[in-house]
Amino acid sequence: MIQSASTLILLTLGALLMLLAGIGIYRMPDVLLRMSTSAKASTLGVILIMVAVANHFDDVGVTARAVGIVLFILLTGPVSAHMIGRAAYITGTPLWENTTVDELA
């Protein structure tokens, strides 16, 4: 059973952000917009869920693991999103038809 309201709120917000990331992947028209949407929302969702886990268990070992996971996500998320976007651009994946400026061209 969840012991506090703050844990429940953090878990709910994290899950909603993960849901929004999934919807963003489905709804966005091209790879670069999908990558941007999913990277931002899912990173914040995982962070909120890990804060809820640390809050719920209230143990030094669990909190240390949660902090480690958050740091790993913060370090690898932007790099992986950048590499996915770069690979998509280099391979010639078409941009959205309403894209007005291609700064790399």
C-alpha positions as CSV (number, residue, x, y, z in Angstrom):
1,M,0.0,0.0,0.0
2,I,1.2,3.5,-0.8
3,Q,2.2,5.3,2.4
4,S,1.8,8.9,1.5
5,A,-0.1,11.2,-0.8
6,S,3.2,12.7,-2.2
7,T,4.3,9.3,-3.4
8,L,0.9,8.8,-5.1
9,I,1.1,12.2,-6.8
10,L,4.6,11.7,-8.0
11,L,3.8,8.2,-9.4
12,T,0.7,9.6,-11.1
13,L,2.5,12.5,-12.7
14,G,5.4,10.3,-13.8
15,A,3.0,7.8,-15.4
16,L,1.0,10.6,-17.1
17,L,4.2,12.0,-18.6
18,M,5.2,8.6,-19.8
19,L,1.8,8.3,-21.4
20,L,2.2,11.7,-23.1
21,A,5.6,10.6,-24.4
22,G,3.9,7.5,-26.0
23,I,1.1,9.7,-27.5
24,G,3.7,12.1,-28.8
25,I,5.6,9.3,-30.6
26,Y,2.3,8.3,-32.2
27,R,1.1,11.8,-33.1
28,M,4.1,13.7,-34.3
29,P,4.7,13.8,-38.0
30,D,8.4,13.2,-38.4
31,V,11.4,11.6,-36.6
32,L,12.9,14.7,-35.2
33,L,9.6,15.9,-33.6
34,R,9.0,12.3,-32.2
35,M,12.5,12.2,-30.8
36,S,12.1,15.6,-29.1
37,T,8.7,14.8,-27.6
38,S,9.6,11.4,-26.3
39,A,13.0,12.4,-24.9
40,K,11.8,15.3,-22.8
41,A,8.5,13.8,-21.5
42,S,9.9,10.3,-20.8
43,T,13.0,11.7,-19.0
44,L,10.9,13.8,-16.6
45,G,8.5,10.9,-16.2
46,V,11.3,8.5,-15.1
47,I,12.7,11.1,-12.8
48,L,9.3,11.6,-11.1
49,I,8.8,7.8,-10.7
50,M,12.3,7.4,-9.2
51,V,11.7,10.2,-6.7
52,A,8.4,8.4,-5.8
53,V,10.3,5.2,-5.3
54,A,12.9,6.8,-3.1
55,N,10.1,8.6,-1.1
56,H,8.1,5.4,-0.7
57,F,10.8,3.0,0.5
58,D,12.7,5.6,2.7
59,D,15.9,3.5,2.7
60,V,19.4,4.7,2.0
61,G,20.1,1.8,-0.4
62,V,17.0,2.3,-2.5
63,T,17.4,6.1,-2.5
64,A,21.0,5.7,-3.7
65,R,19.9,3.4,-6.5
66,A,17.1,5.8,-7.5
67,V,19.6,8.7,-7.6
68,G,21.9,6.6,-9.7
69,I,19.1,5.8,-12.2
70,V,18.2,9.5,-12.4
71,L,21.8,10.5,-13.0
72,F,22.2,7.8,-15.7
73,I,19.0,8.9,-17.4
74,L,20.0,12.6,-17.3
75,L,23.4,11.7,-18.8
76,T,22.3,9.4,-21.5
77,G,19.0,10.8,-22.5
78,P,20.2,13.9,-24.4
79,V,23.1,12.1,-26.0
80,S,20.9,9.3,-27.3
81,A,18.2,11.8,-28.6
82,H,20.9,13.8,-30.3
83,M,22.4,10.7,-32.0
84,I,19.0,9.5,-33.1
85,G,18.2,12.9,-34.7
86,R,21.6,13.1,-36.3
87,A,21.4,9.6,-37.8
88,A,17.9,10.3,-39.1
89,Y,19.1,13.6,-40.7
90,I,22.3,12.0,-42.2
91,T,20.4,9.1,-43.7
92,G,18.0,11.5,-45.5
93,T,14.8,10.9,-43.5
94,P,12.3,13.4,-44.9
95,L,11.4,16.3,-42.7
96,W,7.8,17.4,-42.0
97,E,6.3,19.3,-44.9
98,N,5.6,22.4,-42.7
99,T,9.3,22.6,-41.6
100,T,10.3,26.2,-42.6
101,V,14.0,26.2,-41.7
102,D,16.6,23.5,-42.2
103,E,19.6,24.9,-40.3
104,L,21.9,22.0,-41.2
105,A,21.4,22.4,-45.0
